[in-house]
């Protein structure tokens, strides 16, 4: 992990502002979802991209019982039945 060269303060509600150059660089728009990861000494923010529950693919997704599933996994599940 390398420093991004920006500093921001946490407000009294625990919020931070991600600097505009970083939002632009990582294509973050209003209402995008951020996924939060933790490491022993760090909090890592990543733009959330929905992916298949089974294989991690982000293409041709449908939702089954609230979980994303890709077309390939749906076909493989049909073959099992
Ligand atoms: Zn899949």
PDB file of the backbone (N, CA, C, O) and the ligand in Angstrom, with CONECT records:
HET     ZN  A 101       1
ATOM      1  N   UNK A   1       0.847  -1.173   0.000  1.00  0.00           N
ATOM      2  CA  UNK A   1       0.000   0.000   0.000  1.00  0.00           C
ATOM      3  C   UNK A   1       0.894   1.239   0.000  1.00  0.00           C
ATOM      4  O   UNK A   1       1.843   1.319   0.780  1.00  0.00           O
ATOM      5  N   UNK A   2       0.593   2.209  -0.876  1.00  0.00           N
ATOM      6  CA  UNK A   2       1.422   3.413  -0.911  1.00  0.00           C
ATOM      7  C   UNK A   2       0.601   4.636  -0.511  1.00  0.00           C
ATOM      8  O   UNK A   2      -0.606   4.672  -0.753  1.00  0.00           O
ATOM      9  N   UNK A   3       1.233   5.634   0.096  1.00  0.00           N
ATOM     10  CA  UNK A   3       0.505   6.840   0.499  1.00  0.00           C
ATOM     11  C   UNK A   3      -0.066   7.561  -0.717  1.00  0.00           C
ATOM     12  O   UNK A   3       0.582   7.654  -1.759  1.00  0.00           O
ATOM     13  N   UNK A   4      -1.296   8.072  -0.569  1.00  0.00           N
ATOM     14  CA  UNK A   4      -1.936   8.794  -1.667  1.00  0.00           C
ATOM     15  C   UNK A   4      -1.584  10.272  -1.631  1.00  0.00           C
ATOM     16  O   UNK A   4      -1.859  10.995  -2.588  1.00  0.00           O
ATOM     17  N   UNK A   5      -0.980  10.732  -0.544  1.00  0.00           N
ATOM     18  CA  UNK A   5      -0.584  12.132  -0.451  1.00  0.00           C
ATOM     19  C   UNK A   5      -1.693  13.066  -0.011  1.00  0.00           C
ATOM     20  O   UNK A   5      -1.582  14.278  -0.197  1.00  0.00           O
ATOM     21  N   UNK A   6      -2.755  12.536   0.564  1.00  0.00           N
ATOM     22  CA  UNK A   6      -3.861  13.367   1.042  1.00  0.00           C
ATOM     23  C   UNK A   6      -4.098  13.068   2.513  1.00  0.00           C
ATOM     24  O   UNK A   6      -3.844  11.958   2.980  1.00  0.00           O
ATOM     25  N   UNK A   7      -4.581  14.057   3.232  1.00  0.00           N
ATOM     26  CA  UNK A   7      -4.950  13.893   4.630  1.00  0.00           C
ATOM     27  C   UNK A   7      -6.342  14.465   4.813  1.00  0.00           C
ATOM     28  O   UNK A   7      -6.685  15.473   4.194  1.00  0.00           O
ATOM     29  N   UNK A   8      -7.140  13.844   5.647  1.00  0.00           N
ATOM     30  CA  UNK A   8      -8.443  14.404   5.955  1.00  0.00           C
ATOM     31  C   UNK A   8      -8.774  14.110   7.410  1.00  0.00           C
ATOM     32  O   UNK A   8      -8.256  13.158   7.995  1.00  0.00           O
ATOM     33  N   UNK A   9      -9.637  14.932   7.986  1.00  0.00           N
ATOM     34  CA  UNK A   9     -10.026  14.764   9.384  1.00  0.00           C
ATOM     35  C   UNK A   9     -11.358  14.037   9.454  1.00  0.00           C
ATOM     36  O   UNK A   9     -12.221  14.196   8.591  1.00  0.00           O
ATOM     37  N   UNK A  10     -11.504  13.238  10.496  1.00  0.00           N
ATOM     38  CA  UNK A  10     -12.766  12.560  10.768  1.00  0.00           C
ATOM     39  C   UNK A  10     -13.630  13.532  11.549  1.00  0.00           C
ATOM     40  O   UNK A  10     -13.190  14.072  12.564  1.00  0.00           O
ATOM     41  N   UNK A  11     -14.875  13.766  11.084  1.00  0.00           N
ATOM     42  CA  UNK A  11     -15.734  14.712  11.808  1.00  0.00           C
ATOM     43  C   UNK A  11     -16.385  14.027  13.010  1.00  0.00           C
ATOM     44  O   UNK A  11     -16.148  12.845  13.259  1.00  0.00           O
ATOM     45  N   UNK A  12     -17.206  14.773  13.752  1.00  0.00           N
ATOM     46  CA  UNK A  12     -17.740  14.237  15.000  1.00  0.00           C
ATOM     47  C   UNK A  12     -18.705  13.080  14.789  1.00  0.00           C
ATOM     48  O   UNK A  12     -19.016  12.355  15.734  1.00  0.00           O
ATOM     49  N   UNK A  13     -19.183  12.899  13.563  1.00  0.00           N
ATOM     50  CA  UNK A  13     -20.050  11.767  13.258  1.00  0.00           C
ATOM     51  C   UNK A  13     -19.274  10.603  12.639  1.00  0.00           C
ATOM     52  O   UNK A  13     -19.870   9.598  12.250  1.00  0.00           O
ATOM     53  N   UNK A  14     -17.952  10.734  12.545  1.00  0.00           N
ATOM     54  CA  UNK A  14     -17.114   9.665  12.001  1.00  0.00           C
ATOM     55  C   UNK A  14     -16.950   9.711  10.493  1.00  0.00           C
ATOM     56  O   UNK A  14     -16.439   8.763   9.896  1.00  0.00           O
ATOM     57  N   UNK A  15     -17.379  10.801   9.870  1.00  0.00           N
ATOM     58  CA  UNK A  15     -17.323  10.902   8.409  1.00  0.00           C
ATOM     59  C   UNK A  15     -16.000  11.504   7.946  1.00  0.00           C
ATOM     60  O   UNK A  15     -15.359  12.277   8.658  1.00  0.00           O
ATOM     61  N   UNK A  16     -15.615  11.124   6.735  1.00  0.00           N
ATOM     62  CA  UNK A  16     -14.471  11.740   6.074  1.00  0.00           C
ATOM     63  C   UNK A  16     -14.913  12.146   4.669  1.00  0.00           C
ATOM     64  O   UNK A  16     -15.929  11.665   4.167  1.00  0.00           O
ATOM     65  N   UNK A  17     -14.153  13.021   4.049  1.00  0.00           N
ATOM     66  CA  UNK A  17     -14.395  13.374   2.651  1.00  0.00           C
ATOM     67  C   UNK A  17     -13.229  12.805   1.845  1.00  0.00           C
ATOM     68  O   UNK A  17     -12.064  13.087   2.125  1.00  0.00           O
ATOM     69  N   UNK A  18     -13.566  11.999   0.840  1.00  0.00           N
ATOM     70  CA  UNK A  18     -12.538  11.472  -0.053  1.00  0.00           C
ATOM     71  C   UNK A  18     -12.196  12.589  -1.033  1.00  0.00           C
ATOM     72  O   UNK A  18     -13.074  13.061  -1.756  1.00  0.00           O
ATOM     73  N   UNK A  19     -10.924  13.025  -1.070  1.00  0.00           N
ATOM     74  CA  UNK A  19     -10.552  14.154  -1.928  1.00  0.00           C
ATOM     75  C   UNK A  19     -10.970  13.944  -3.388  1.00  0.00           C
ATOM     76  O   UNK A  19     -10.898  12.838  -3.922  1.00  0.00           O
ATOM     77  N   UNK A  20     -11.405  15.036  -4.010  1.00  0.00           N
ATOM     78  CA  UNK A  20     -11.899  15.003  -5.392  1.00  0.00           C
ATOM     79  C   UNK A  20     -10.934  14.312  -6.361  1.00  0.00           C
ATOM     80  O   UNK A  20     -11.387  13.512  -7.180  1.00  0.00           O
ATOM     81  N   UNK A  21      -9.615  14.586  -6.305  1.00  0.00           N
ATOM     82  CA  UNK A  21      -8.716  13.904  -7.252  1.00  0.00           C
ATOM     83  C   UNK A  21      -8.768  12.381  -7.107  1.00  0.00           C
ATOM     84  O   UNK A  21      -8.626  11.662  -8.096  1.00  0.00           O
ATOM     85  N   UNK A  22      -8.970  11.889  -5.891  1.00  0.00           N
ATOM     86  CA  UNK A  22      -9.065  10.433  -5.701  1.00  0.00           C
ATOM     87  C   UNK A  22     -10.406   9.911  -6.209  1.00  0.00           C
ATOM     88  O   UNK A  22     -10.474   8.833  -6.799  1.00  0.00           O
ATOM     89  N   UNK A  23     -11.489  10.689  -5.976  1.00  0.00           N
ATOM     90  CA  UNK A  23     -12.800  10.259  -6.487  1.00  0.00           C
ATOM     91  C   UNK A  23     -12.766  10.181  -8.012  1.00  0.00           C
ATOM     92  O   UNK A  23     -13.344   9.275  -8.613  1.00  0.00           O
ATOM     93  N   UNK A  24     -12.089  11.133  -8.619  1.00  0.00           N
ATOM     94  CA  UNK A  24     -11.976  11.126 -10.082  1.00  0.00           C
ATOM     95  C   UNK A  24     -11.124   9.958 -10.550  1.00  0.00           C
ATOM     96  O   UNK A  24     -11.503   9.237 -11.472  1.00  0.00           O
ATOM     97  N   UNK A  25      -9.969   9.771  -9.913  1.00  0.00           N
ATOM     98  CA  UNK A  25      -9.056   8.699 -10.310  1.00  0.00           C
ATOM     99  C   UNK A  25      -9.719   7.332 -10.230  1.00  0.00           C
ATOM    100  O   UNK A  25      -9.492   6.477 -11.086  1.00  0.00           O
ATOM    101  N   UNK A  26     -10.548   7.122  -9.191  1.00  0.00           N
ATOM    102  CA  UNK A  26     -11.168   5.811  -8.981  1.00  0.00           C
ATOM    103  C   UNK A  26     -12.625   5.781  -9.430  1.00  0.00           C
ATOM    104  O   UNK A  26     -13.373   4.873  -9.066  1.00  0.00           O
ATOM    105  N   UNK A  27     -13.027   6.771 -10.218  1.00  0.00           N
ATOM    106  CA  UNK A  27     -14.378   6.826 -10.804  1.00  0.00           C
ATOM    107  C   UNK A  27     -15.484   6.672  -9.765  1.00  0.00           C
ATOM    108  O   UNK A  27     -16.441   5.928  -9.973  1.00  0.00           O
ATOM    109  N   UNK A  28     -15.347   7.376  -8.651  1.00  0.00           N
ATOM    110  CA  UNK A  28     -16.374   7.354  -7.611  1.00  0.00           C
ATOM    111  C   UNK A  28     -17.363   8.485  -7.857  1.00  0.00           C
ATOM    112  O   UNK A  28     -16.982   9.653  -7.939  1.00  0.00           O
ATOM    113  N   UNK A  29     -18.618   8.129  -7.970  1.00  0.00           N
ATOM    114  CA  UNK A  29     -19.666   9.121  -8.184  1.00  0.00           C
ATOM    115  C   UNK A  29     -20.580   9.138  -6.971  1.00  0.00           C
ATOM    116  O   UNK A  29     -20.551   8.226  -6.145  1.00  0.00           O
ATOM    117  N   UNK A  30     -21.392  10.182  -6.871  1.00  0.00           N
ATOM    118  CA  UNK A  30     -22.385  10.284  -5.801  1.00  0.00           C
ATOM    119  C   UNK A  30     -23.245   9.016  -5.789  1.00  0.00           C
ATOM    120  O   UNK A  30     -23.671   8.527  -6.835  1.00  0.00           O
ATOM    121  N   UNK A  31     -23.484   8.509  -4.608  1.00  0.00           N
ATOM    122  CA  UNK A  31     -24.316   7.316  -4.380  1.00  0.00           C
ATOM    123  C   UNK A  31     -23.641   5.997  -4.760  1.00  0.00           C
ATOM    124  O   UNK A  31     -24.269   4.945  -4.639  1.00  0.00           O
ATOM    125  N   UNK A  32     -22.381   6.015  -5.216  1.00  0.00           N
ATOM    126  CA  UNK A  32     -21.656   4.748  -5.376  1.00  0.00           C
ATOM    127  C   UNK A  32     -21.493   4.116  -4.004  1.00  0.00           C
ATOM    128  O   UNK A  32     -21.491   4.813  -2.989  1.00  0.00           O
ATOM    129  N   UNK A  33     -21.358   2.816  -3.975  1.00  0.00           N
ATOM    130  CA  UNK A  33     -21.153   2.106  -2.720  1.00  0.00           C
ATOM    131  C   UNK A  33     -19.672   1.788  -2.551  1.00  0.00           C
ATOM    132  O   UNK A  33     -19.002   1.352  -3.488  1.00  0.00           O
ATOM    133  N   UNK A  34     -19.180   2.012  -1.348  1.00  0.00           N
ATOM    134  CA  UNK A  34     -17.788   1.718  -0.994  1.00  0.00           C
ATOM    135  C   UNK A  34     -17.788   0.489  -0.092  1.00  0.00           C
ATOM    136  O   UNK A  34     -18.573   0.404   0.852  1.00  0.00           O
ATOM    137  N   UNK A  35     -16.911  -0.458  -0.385  1.00  0.00           N
ATOM    138  CA  UNK A  35     -16.738  -1.617   0.491  1.00  0.00           C
ATOM    139  C   UNK A  35     -15.535  -1.334   1.392  1.00  0.00           C
ATOM    140  O   UNK A  35     -14.510  -0.836   0.926  1.00  0.00           O
ATOM    141  N   UNK A  36     -15.662  -1.648   2.669  1.00  0.00           N
ATOM    142  CA  UNK A  36     -14.613  -1.338   3.640  1.00  0.00           C
ATOM    143  C   UNK A  36     -13.903  -2.628   4.040  1.00  0.00           C
ATOM    144  O   UNK A  36     -14.541  -3.594   4.458  1.00  0.00           O
ATOM    145  N   UNK A  37     -12.585  -2.633   3.907  1.00  0.00           N
ATOM    146  CA  UNK A  37     -11.753  -3.766   4.294  1.00  0.00           C
ATOM    147  C   UNK A  37     -10.860  -3.322   5.445  1.00  0.00           C
ATOM    148  O   UNK A  37     -10.590  -2.131   5.603  1.00  0.00           O
ATOM    149  N   UNK A  38     -10.414  -4.253   6.228  1.00  0.00           N
ATOM    150  CA  UNK A  38      -9.488  -3.900   7.299  1.00  0.00           C
ATOM    151  C   UNK A  38      -8.235  -4.756   7.219  1.00  0.00           C
ATOM    152  O   UNK A  38      -8.275  -5.920   6.821  1.00  0.00           O
ATOM    153  N   UNK A  39      -7.135  -4.153   7.603  1.00  0.00           N
ATOM    154  CA  UNK A  39      -5.869  -4.835   7.788  1.00  0.00           C
ATOM    155  C   UNK A  39      -5.472  -4.542   9.223  1.00  0.00           C
ATOM    156  O   UNK A  39      -6.081  -3.676   9.850  1.00  0.00           O
ATOM    157  N   UNK A  40      -4.489  -5.220   9.763  1.00  0.00           N
ATOM    158  CA  UNK A  40      -4.141  -4.992  11.162  1.00  0.00           C
ATOM    159  C   UNK A  40      -3.893  -3.523  11.506  1.00  0.00           C
ATOM    160  O   UNK A  40      -4.207  -3.095  12.616  1.00  0.00           O
ATOM    161  N   UNK A  41      -3.342  -2.749  10.585  1.00  0.00           N
ATOM    162  CA  UNK A  41      -3.044  -1.346  10.878  1.00  0.00           C
ATOM    163  C   UNK A  41      -3.643  -0.375   9.863  1.00  0.00           C
ATOM    164  O   UNK A  41      -3.155   0.745   9.714  1.00  0.00           O
ATOM    165  N   UNK A  42      -4.702  -0.800   9.161  1.00  0.00           N
ATOM    166  CA  UNK A  42      -5.245   0.081   8.119  1.00  0.00           C
ATOM    167  C   UNK A  42      -6.711  -0.225   7.835  1.00  0.00           C
ATOM    168  O   UNK A  42      -7.188  -1.338   8.057  1.00  0.00           O
ATOM    169  N   UNK A  43      -7.408   0.787   7.341  1.00  0.00           N
ATOM    170  CA  UNK A  43      -8.760   0.651   6.792  1.00  0.00           C
ATOM    171  C   UNK A  43      -8.619   0.931   5.306  1.00  0.00           C
ATOM    172  O   UNK A  43      -8.065   1.962   4.923  1.00  0.00           O
ATOM    173  N   UNK A  44      -9.110   0.034   4.464  1.00  0.00           N
ATOM    174  CA  UNK A  44      -8.983   0.174   3.016  1.00  0.00           C
ATOM    175  C   UNK A  44     -10.375   0.329   2.419  1.00  0.00           C
ATOM    176  O   UNK A  44     -11.270  -0.467   2.703  1.00  0.00           O
ATOM    177  N   UNK A  45     -10.554   1.347   1.596  1.00  0.00           N
ATOM    178  CA  UNK A  45     -11.832   1.612   0.934  1.00  0.00           C
ATOM    179  C   UNK A  45     -11.734   1.183  -0.519  1.00  0.00           C
ATOM    180  O   UNK A  45     -10.748   1.481  -1.193  1.00  0.00           O
ATOM    181  N   UNK A  46     -12.763   0.479  -1.008  1.00  0.00           N
ATOM    182  CA  UNK A  46     -12.754   0.025  -2.396  1.00  0.00           C
ATOM    183  C   UNK A  46     -14.146   0.209  -2.980  1.00  0.00           C
ATOM    184  O   UNK A  46     -15.150  -0.110  -2.343  1.00  0.00           O
ATOM    185  N   UNK A  47     -14.190   0.731  -4.208  1.00  0.00           N
ATOM    186  CA  UNK A  47     -15.480   0.882  -4.879  1.00  0.00           C
ATOM    187  C   UNK A  47     -16.109  -0.495  -5.000  1.00  0.00           C
ATOM    188  O   UNK A  47     -15.484  -1.436  -5.491  1.00  0.00           O
ATOM    189  N   UNK A  48     -17.351  -0.604  -4.548  1.00  0.00           N
ATOM    190  CA  UNK A  48     -18.015  -1.893  -4.550  1.00  0.00           C
ATOM    191  C   UNK A  48     -18.502  -2.237  -5.948  1.00  0.00           C
ATOM    192  O   UNK A  48     -19.154  -1.430  -6.610  1.00  0.00           O
ATOM    193  N   UNK A  49     -18.181  -3.427  -6.379  1.00  0.00           N
ATOM    194  CA  UNK A  49     -18.685  -3.933  -7.646  1.00  0.00           C
ATOM    195  C   UNK A  49     -19.336  -5.281  -7.368  1.00  0.00           C
ATOM    196  O   UNK A  49     -18.694  -6.198  -6.856  1.00  0.00           O
ATOM    197  N   UNK A  50     -20.613  -5.392  -7.708  1.00  0.00           N
ATOM    198  CA  UNK A  50     -21.320  -6.636  -7.452  1.00  0.00           C
ATOM    199  C   UNK A  50     -20.660  -7.770  -8.238  1.00  0.00           C
ATOM    200  O   UNK A  50     -20.278  -7.581  -9.393  1.00  0.00           O
ATOM    201  N   UNK A  51     -20.525  -8.933  -7.625  1.00  0.00           N
ATOM    202  CA  UNK A  51     -19.922 -10.075  -8.314  1.00  0.00           C
ATOM    203  C   UNK A  51     -20.651 -11.353  -7.924  1.00  0.00           C
ATOM    204  O   UNK A  51     -21.351 -11.409  -6.913  1.00  0.00           O
ATOM    205  N   UNK A  52     -20.471 -12.370  -8.745  1.00  0.00           N
ATOM    206  CA  UNK A  52     -21.132 -13.664  -8.553  1.00  0.00           C
ATOM    207  C   UNK A  52     -20.753 -14.267  -7.194  1.00  0.00           C
ATOM    208  O   UNK A  52     -19.583 -14.281  -6.811  1.00  0.00           O
ATOM    209  N   UNK A  53     -21.742 -14.752  -6.496  1.00  0.00           N
ATOM    210  CA  UNK A  53     -21.532 -15.374  -5.189  1.00  0.00           C
ATOM    211  C   UNK A  53     -20.603 -16.585  -5.285  1.00  0.00           C
ATOM    212  O   UNK A  53     -19.854 -16.873  -4.351  1.00  0.00           O
ATOM    213  N   UNK A  54     -20.653 -17.287  -6.413  1.00  0.00           N
ATOM    214  CA  UNK A  54     -19.904 -18.541  -6.530  1.00  0.00           C
ATOM    215  C   UNK A  54     -18.518 -18.374  -7.153  1.00  0.00           C
ATOM    216  O   UNK A  54     -17.552 -18.957  -6.660  1.00  0.00           O
ATOM    217  N   UNK A  55     -18.402 -17.579  -8.239  1.00  0.00           N
ATOM    218  CA  UNK A  55     -17.115 -17.529  -8.951  1.00  0.00           C
ATOM    219  C   UNK A  55     -16.454 -16.151  -8.931  1.00  0.00           C
ATOM    220  O   UNK A  55     -15.289 -16.023  -9.307  1.00  0.00           O
ATOM    221  N   UNK A  56     -17.174 -15.130  -8.503  1.00  0.00           N
ATOM    222  CA  UNK A  56     -16.584 -13.792  -8.435  1.00  0.00           C
ATOM    223  C   UNK A  56     -16.683 -12.996  -9.719  1.00  0.00           C
ATOM    224  O   UNK A  56     -16.249 -11.845  -9.752  1.00  0.00           O
ATOM    225  N   UNK A  57     -17.240 -13.567 -10.785  1.00  0.00           N
ATOM    226  CA  UNK A  57     -17.388 -12.838 -12.051  1.00  0.00           C
ATOM    227  C   UNK A  57     -18.330 -11.646 -11.883  1.00  0.00           C
ATOM    228  O   UNK A  57     -19.275 -11.695 -11.096  1.00  0.00           O
ATOM    229  N   UNK A  58     -18.062 -10.584 -12.627  1.00  0.00           N
ATOM    230  CA  UNK A  58     -18.925  -9.415 -12.565  1.00  0.00           C
ATOM    231  C   UNK A  58     -19.803  -9.283 -13.801  1.00  0.00           C
ATOM    232  O   UNK A  58     -20.456  -8.256 -13.992  1.00  0.00           O
ATOM    233  N   UNK A  59     -19.825 -10.322 -14.647  1.00  0.00           N
ATOM    234  CA  UNK A  59     -20.550 -10.235 -15.910  1.00  0.00           C
ATOM    235  C   UNK A  59     -21.823 -11.062 -15.912  1.00  0.00           C
ATOM    236  O   UNK A  59     -21.892 -12.119 -15.284  1.00  0.00           O
ATOM    237  N   UNK A  60     -22.828 -10.574 -16.622  1.00  0.00           N
ATOM    238  CA  UNK A  60     -24.094 -11.290 -16.813  1.00  0.00           C
ATOM    239  C   UNK A  60     -24.699 -11.753 -15.493  1.00  0.00           C
ATOM    240  O   UNK A  60     -24.988 -12.937 -15.319  1.00  0.00           O
ATOM    241  N   UNK A  61     -24.886 -10.834 -14.580  1.00  0.00           N
ATOM    242  CA  UNK A  61     -25.384 -11.183 -13.246  1.00  0.00           C
ATOM    243  C   UNK A  61     -26.900 -11.121 -13.160  1.00  0.00           C
ATOM    244  O   UNK A  61     -27.538 -10.231 -13.722  1.00  0.00           O
ATOM    245  N   UNK A  62     -27.454 -12.073 -12.455  1.00  0.00           N
ATOM    246  CA  UNK A  62     -28.854 -12.058 -12.046  1.00  0.00           C
ATOM    247  C   UNK A  62     -28.839 -12.174 -10.531  1.00  0.00           C
ATOM    248  O   UNK A  62     -27.796 -12.444  -9.936  1.00  0.00           O
ATOM    249  N   UNK A  63     -29.970 -11.976  -9.919  1.00  0.00           N
ATOM    250  CA  UNK A  63     -30.040 -12.089  -8.470  1.00  0.00           C
ATOM    251  C   UNK A  63     -30.978 -13.232  -8.096  1.00  0.00           C
ATOM    252  O   UNK A  63     -32.085 -13.320  -8.627  1.00  0.00           O
ATOM    253  N   UNK A  64     -30.553 -14.102  -7.195  1.00  0.00           N
ATOM    254  CA  UNK A  64     -31.382 -15.192  -6.697  1.00  0.00           C
ATOM    255  C   UNK A  64     -31.390 -15.108  -5.180  1.00  0.00           C
ATOM    256  O   UNK A  64     -30.346 -15.210  -4.536  1.00  0.00           O
ATOM    257  N   UNK A  65     -32.579 -14.922  -4.616  1.00  0.00           N
ATOM    258  CA  UNK A  65     -32.734 -14.781  -3.166  1.00  0.00           C
ATOM    259  C   UNK A  65     -31.766 -13.749  -2.589  1.00  0.00           C
ATOM    260  O   UNK A  65     -31.184 -13.950  -1.524  1.00  0.00           O
ATOM    261  N   UNK A  66     -31.608 -12.640  -3.315  1.00  0.00           N
ATOM    262  CA  UNK A  66     -30.787 -11.533  -2.852  1.00  0.00           C
ATOM    263  C   UNK A  66     -29.300 -11.689  -3.086  1.00  0.00           C
ATOM    264  O   UNK A  66     -28.522 -10.818  -2.694  1.00  0.00           O
ATOM    265  N   UNK A  67     -28.882 -12.785  -3.720  1.00  0.00           N
ATOM    266  CA  UNK A  67     -27.452 -13.018  -3.980  1.00  0.00           C
ATOM    267  C   UNK A  67     -27.184 -12.944  -5.482  1.00  0.00           C
ATOM    268  O   UNK A  67     -27.937 -13.520  -6.268  1.00  0.00           O
ATOM    269  N   UNK A  68     -26.110 -12.235  -5.901  1.00  0.00           N
ATOM    270  CA  UNK A  68     -25.781 -12.187  -7.318  1.00  0.00           C
ATOM    271  C   UNK A  68     -25.203 -13.526  -7.806  1.00  0.00           C
ATOM    272  O   UNK A  68     -24.353 -14.128  -7.151  1.00  0.00           O
ATOM    273  N   UNK A  69     -25.684 -13.968  -8.963  1.00  0.00           N
ATOM    274  CA  UNK A  69     -25.203 -15.218  -9.574  1.00  0.00           C
ATOM    275  C   UNK A  69     -25.018 -14.960 -11.061  1.00  0.00           C
ATOM    276  O   UNK A  69     -25.894 -14.378 -11.701  1.00  0.00           O
ATOM    277  N   UNK A  70     -23.879 -15.388 -11.625  1.00  0.00           N
ATOM    278  CA  UNK A  70     -23.623 -15.152 -13.047  1.00  0.00           C
ATOM    279  C   UNK A  70     -24.306 -16.219 -13.897  1.00  0.00           C
ATOM    280  O   UNK A  70     -24.703 -17.280 -13.415  1.00  0.00           O
ATOM    281  N   UNK A  71     -24.425 -15.889 -15.189  1.00  0.00           N
ATOM    282  CA  UNK A  71     -25.096 -16.778 -16.127  1.00  0.00           C
ATOM    283  C   UNK A  71     -24.407 -18.140 -16.201  1.00  0.00           C
ATOM    284  O   UNK A  71     -25.081 -19.169 -16.259  1.00  0.00           O
ATOM    285  N   UNK A  72     -23.067 -18.159 -16.201  1.00  0.00           N
ATOM    286  CA  UNK A  72     -22.333 -19.434 -16.268  1.00  0.00           C
ATOM    287  C   UNK A  72     -22.646 -20.309 -15.060  1.00  0.00           C
ATOM    288  O   UNK A  72     -22.852 -21.513 -15.218  1.00  0.00           O
ATOM    289  N   UNK A  73     -22.687 -19.744 -13.876  1.00  0.00           N
ATOM    290  CA  UNK A  73     -22.977 -20.536 -12.676  1.00  0.00           C
ATOM    291  C   UNK A  73     -24.430 -21.006 -12.677  1.00  0.00           C
ATOM    292  O   UNK A  73     -24.729 -22.100 -12.197  1.00  0.00           O
ATOM    293  N   UNK A  74     -25.333 -20.186 -13.214  1.00  0.00           N
ATOM    294  CA  UNK A  74     -26.735 -20.627 -13.317  1.00  0.00           C
ATOM    295  C   UNK A  74     -26.808 -21.856 -14.204  1.00  0.00           C
ATOM    296  O   UNK A  74     -27.504 -22.817 -13.878  1.00  0.00           O
ATOM    297  N   UNK A  75     -26.085 -21.834 -15.340  1.00  0.00           N
ATOM    298  CA  UNK A  75     -26.075 -23.002 -16.244  1.00  0.00           C
ATOM    299  C   UNK A  75     -25.493 -24.220 -15.540  1.00  0.00           C
ATOM    300  O   UNK A  75     -26.032 -25.321 -15.655  1.00  0.00           O
ATOM    301  N   UNK A  76     -24.390 -24.029 -14.808  1.00  0.00           N
ATOM    302  CA  UNK A  76     -23.758 -25.162 -14.108  1.00  0.00           C
ATOM    303  C   UNK A  76     -24.690 -25.702 -13.013  1.00  0.00           C
ATOM    304  O   UNK A  76     -24.742 -26.910 -12.784  1.00  0.00           O
ATOM    305  N   UNK A  77     -25.416 -24.818 -12.345  1.00  0.00           N
ATOM    306  CA  UNK A  77     -26.360 -25.271 -11.314  1.00  0.00           C
ATOM    307  C   UNK A  77     -27.503 -26.064 -11.945  1.00  0.00           C
ATOM    308  O   UNK A  77     -27.973 -27.049 -11.376  1.00  0.00           O
ATOM    309  N   UNK A  78     -27.950 -25.621 -13.139  1.00  0.00           N
ATOM    310  CA  UNK A  78     -29.019 -26.355 -13.843  1.00  0.00           C
ATOM    311  C   UNK A  78     -28.540 -27.754 -14.215  1.00  0.00           C
ATOM    312  O   UNK A  78     -29.321 -28.704 -14.165  1.00  0.00           O
ATOM    313  N   UNK A  79     -27.264 -27.895 -14.587  1.00  0.00           N
ATOM    314  CA  UNK A  79     -26.701 -29.212 -14.958  1.00  0.00           C
ATOM    315  C   UNK A  79     -26.675 -30.165 -13.776  1.00  0.00           C
ATOM    316  O   UNK A  79     -26.746 -31.379 -13.966  1.00  0.00           O
ATOM    317  N   UNK A  80     -26.574 -29.646 -12.567  1.00  0.00           N
ATOM    318  CA  UNK A  80     -26.521 -30.485 -11.374  1.00  0.00           C
ATOM    319  C   UNK A  80     -27.879 -31.141 -11.124  1.00  0.00           C
ATOM    320  O   UNK A  80     -27.962 -32.284 -10.674  1.00  0.00           O
ATOM    321  N   UNK A  81     -28.937 -30.392 -11.426  1.00  0.00           N
ATOM    322  CA  UNK A  81     -30.299 -30.885 -11.123  1.00  0.00           C
ATOM    323  C   UNK A  81     -30.721 -31.973 -12.086  1.00  0.00           C
ATOM    324  O   UNK A  81     -31.830 -32.497 -11.979  1.00  0.00           O
TER     325      UNK A  81
HETATM  326 ZN    ZN A 101     -20.460 -17.333 -11.273  1.00  0.00          ZN
END
